[in-house]
């Protein structure tokens, strides 16, 4: 076993994480994880994957991968060894495009089009000035008519205002009645513990018209949210002061894989989910939400 592999293995055991758990957290095959701990890099697909797998392993057990790469640089293979020789044979120049000649051919046509557009604009401006002068004369002729009819308009406005106020009062009354009915029909959601099985806790969500999961972390923690059939909606390493919201309203069951419960807070529709198993005693935990939808 290499010094790097022993360092990673000790960190994993201190967090009470098995190789199976680590495989689910990092999505790296178990045989590659064993290869990293034993320093057997020959089974890896390539040097690039060796460094990538070590980085994911280190993050999953709260170790700084950059520090490990520097400390054990003599053990870790370099990715530069795999750069193909073809990269040194890249062409140093390409044939320049030739759009300039086409533009020069189109230049006379564009000039003619610009002149036509300019003439059209001038004609339009002159016609607008003529129509404006006629409009001023028409406005003067109609002023006398407006003066004669202005006495009738206040009465009509008062009548319209009375009708509008009545309509508003009726609409407001109907809206208040609907709000009262909705308030009576609404019931508060309940989130109850159904079963605790080691690292797994099952909750039942009732009287809820949605299932929205809010996750926040104050440290490094691998998180995955999936349904009962294994379909993943989110998976990744969340770091300090990160937040993630996942809407799984359409699902009958949601499973939340928590890599480090000490640094992870979960809310369901704004209601905090408490860990039934002490996170200090069991870091890795699974939270299952059974969505008991209202028919």
C-alpha positions in Angstrom: 0.0 0.0 0.0 1.4 3.4 -1.0 1.7 6.3 1.5 -1.0 8.3 -0.4 -3.3 5.3 -0.4 -2.8 4.7 3.3 -3.5 8.4 4.0 -6.8 8.3 2.1 -7.8 5.0 3.7 -7.2 6.3 7.2 -9.3 9.4 6.5 -12.1 7.2 5.1 -12.1 4.9 8.2 -12.1 7.9 10.6 -15.4 9.1 8.9 -16.9 5.6 9.2 -17.3 5.4 5.4 -17.2 2.0 3.7 -15.9 1.4 0.2 -19.5 0.7 -0.9 -20.6 4.1 0.5 -17.6 5.8 -1.1 -18.5 4.2 -4.4 -22.1 5.6 -4.2 -20.8 9.1 -3.2 -18.1 9.5 -5.8 -19.6 7.3 -8.6 -16.2 5.7 -9.0 -16.1 1.9 -9.3 -15.0 0.0 -6.2 -12.1 -1.7 -7.9 -10.6 1.7 -8.8 -11.0 2.9 -5.2 -9.2 -0.2 -4.0 -6.5 0.5 -6.6 -6.0 4.0 -5.3 -5.6 2.8 -1.7 -3.1 0.1 -2.8 -1.2 2.4 -5.2 -2.1 0.1 -8.1 -2.6 2.7 -10.9 -2.1 0.2 -13.7 -5.8 -0.8 -13.6 -6.9 2.8 -14.3 -8.1 3.9 -17.8 -5.2 6.4 -17.9 -3.2 8.9 -15.9 -5.8 11.6 -16.3 -8.4 9.4 -14.5 -5.9 8.5 -11.8 -5.6 12.2 -10.8 -9.4 12.8 -11.2 -10.3 9.8 -9.0 -7.8 10.8 -6.3 -9.3 14.3 -6.3 -12.9 13.0 -5.9 -11.8 10.5 -3.2 -10.0 13.3 -1.2 -13.0 15.6 -1.4 -15.4 12.9 -0.3 -13.3 12.4 2.9 -12.8 16.2 3.5 -9.1 16.3 2.4 -7.6 19.1 0.2 -6.6 17.4 -3.1 -4.2 20.2 -4.0 -2.2 19.6 -0.8 -2.2 15.8 -1.5 -1.0 16.3 -5.1 1.9 18.4 -3.8 2.8 16.2 -0.9 2.7 12.9 -2.9 3.7 14.3 -6.3 6.4 11.6 -6.6 3.7 8.8 -6.3 1.0 10.4 -8.6 1.6 10.0 -12.4 1.6 13.2 -14.5 -1.1 13.7 -17.1 1.5 15.3 -19.4 2.9 11.9 -20.3 -0.3 11.1 -22.3 -0.3 14.2 -24.6 -0.3 12.8 -28.1 2.5 13.6 -30.5 0.0 14.8 -33.0 -0.4 18.1 -31.0 3.2 19.0 -32.1 2.2 18.7 -35.7 -0.7 21.2 -35.7 -0.7 23.4 -38.8 0.9 26.7 -38.0 -1.2 28.7 -40.5 -4.4 28.5 -42.3 -5.6 30.0 -45.6 -7.1 33.4 -44.9 -10.8 33.8 -45.8 -11.5 36.0 -48.8 -14.7 38.0 -47.9 -13.1 41.3 -48.9 -13.4 40.8 -52.7 -17.1 39.9 -52.4 -17.8 43.0 -50.3 -16.1 45.2 -53.0 -18.4 43.6 -55.7 -21.5 44.5 -53.6 -20.4 48.0 -52.7 -22.0 49.8 -55.8 -25.3 48.0 -55.2 -25.3 49.0 -51.5 -24.7 52.6 -52.4 -27.7 52.7 -54.8 -29.9 51.1 -52.2 -28.8 53.7 -49.6 -29.6 56.6 -51.9 -33.1 55.1 -52.6 -33.8 54.8 -48.9 -32.6 58.3 -48.2 -35.0 59.8 -50.9 -37.9 57.8 -49.5 -37.2 59.2 -46.0 -37.1 62.8 -47.3 -40.5 62.3 -49.1 -42.1 60.8 -46.0 -40.9 63.7 -43.8 -42.3 66.3 -46.2 -45.7 64.5 -46.4 -45.9 64.4 -42.6 -45.4 68.1 -42.3 -48.3 68.7 -44.7 -50.7 66.5 -42.8 -49.6 68.2 -39.5 -50.7 71.7 -40.9 -54.1 70.3 -41.9 -54.5 68.7 -38.5 -54.0 72.1 -36.8 -56.8 73.7 -38.8 -59.2 70.8 -38.1 -58.5 71.1 -34.3 -59.4 74.8 -34.4 -62.7 74.0 -36.2 -63.8 71.4 -33.6 -63.1 73.5 -30.5 -66.5 75.1 -30.6 -68.3 71.8 -30.8 -66.4 70.6 -27.7 -67.4 73.7 -25.8 -71.1 73.1 -26.5 -71.0 69.4 -25.4 -68.7 69.9 -22.3 -71.7 70.6 -20.0 -73.1 67.1 -20.5 -69.8 65.2 -19.9 -69.5 65.8 -16.1 -73.0 64.3 -15.5 -72.0 61.2 -17.5 -68.7 60.9 -15.6 -70.5 61.0 -12.2 -72.9 58.3 -13.3 -70.0 56.1 -14.6 -68.1 56.6 -11.3 -71.1 55.4 -9.3 -71.4 52.3 -11.5 -67.7 51.6 -11.2 -67.7 51.9 -7.4 -70.6 49.4 -7.2 -68.8 46.9 -9.4 -65.7 47.2 -7.3 -67.5 46.6 -4.1 -69.2 43.5 -5.5 -65.9 42.1 -6.8 -64.1 42.8 -3.5 -66.9 41.0 -1.6 -66.6 38.0 -3.9 -62.8 37.9 -3.6 -63.0 38.0 0.2 -65.5 35.2 0.3 -63.3 33.1 -1.9 -60.3 33.8 0.3 -62.3 32.7 3.4 -63.4 29.5 1.6 -59.8 28.7 0.6 -58.5 29.3 4.1 -61.1 26.9 5.5 -60.1 24.2 2.9 -56.4 24.5 3.4 -54.8 22.1 5.9 -51.3 22.3 7.3 -48.8 19.7 5.9 -47.4 17.0 8.2 -44.0 15.4 8.0 -43.7 12.4 10.3 -41.1 9.7 10.9 -42.2 6.3 9.7 -39.1 4.2 10.2 -35.4 4.3 11.1 -33.1 1.7 9.7 -29.5 2.4 10.6 -28.3 5.2 8.3 -31.7 5.4 6.6 -34.7 7.4 7.9 -38.2 7.2 6.3 -40.5 10.2 6.5 -44.1 10.5 5.3 -45.3 13.9 3.8 -49.1 14.4 4.0 -51.5 17.3 3.2 -49.0 18.9 0.8 -49.6 20.1 -2.7 -45.9 20.1 -3.6 -42.6 18.5 -2.6 -39.8 21.0 -2.8 -36.5 20.1 -1.1 -34.1 22.8 0.0 -30.5 21.7 0.9 -27.8 24.0 2.5 -24.3 23.1 3.6 -21.8 24.7 5.9 -19.0 22.3 4.9 -18.1 19.8 2.2 -20.9 17.2 1.7 -21.7 14.9 -1.2 -25.5 15.2 -2.0 -27.7 13.3 -4.4 -31.5 13.6 -4.8 -33.3 10.8 -6.7 -36.8 9.2 -6.9 -37.8 5.7 -5.8 -36.8 4.3 -9.2 -33.3 5.6 -9.0 -33.7 8.6 -11.4 -31.3 11.3 -10.3 -32.4 15.0 -10.1 -29.2 16.3 -8.6 -25.8 14.8 -7.7 -22.6 16.6 -6.7 -20.3 17.9 -4.0 -21.7 20.9 -2.1 -19.3 23.1 -0.3 -19.5 25.6 2.6 -22.5 28.1 2.3 -23.9 26.5 -0.8 -27.7 26.0 -1.3 -29.7 23.8 -3.7 -33.4 23.6 -4.4 -34.9 20.5 -6.0 -38.6 20.3 -7.0 -39.8 16.6 -7.0 -43.6 17.3 -6.6 -44.4 14.8 -9.4 -42.6 12.0 -7.6 -44.2 9.5 -5.1 -40.9 9.0 -3.3 -37.7 11.1 -3.0 -34.4 9.8 -1.6 -31.7 12.3 -0.4 -28.2 10.8 -0.1 -26.2 12.9 2.5 -22.5 12.4 2.4 -21.8 14.3 5.7 -24.9 15.0 7.8 -22.9 17.2 10.2 -22.6 19.9 7.6 -26.0 19.4 5.8 -29.4 21.0 6.5 -32.6 19.8 4.7 -36.0 21.4 4.5 -39.1 20.0 2.9 -41.6 22.7 1.8 -39.9 25.1 4.2 -40.1 22.6 7.2 -36.8 21.5 8.7 -36.0 17.8 8.6 -34.3 16.5 11.8 -31.8 13.6 11.8 -33.1 10.8 13.9 -29.6 9.3 14.0 -26.9 11.6 15.6 -24.8 12.9 12.7 -21.7 12.8 14.9 -22.1 9.0 15.3 -23.2 8.3 11.7 -21.9 10.8 9.1 -23.4 9.2 6.0 -27.2 9.2 6.1 -30.1 8.6 3.7 -33.4 10.5 4.0 -36.4 9.0 2.2 -39.6 11.2 1.8 -42.8 9.3 0.9 -45.1 11.8 -0.9 -48.6 11.0 0.3 -50.4 13.1 -2.4 -53.8 14.5 -1.8 -56.4 13.0 -4.2 
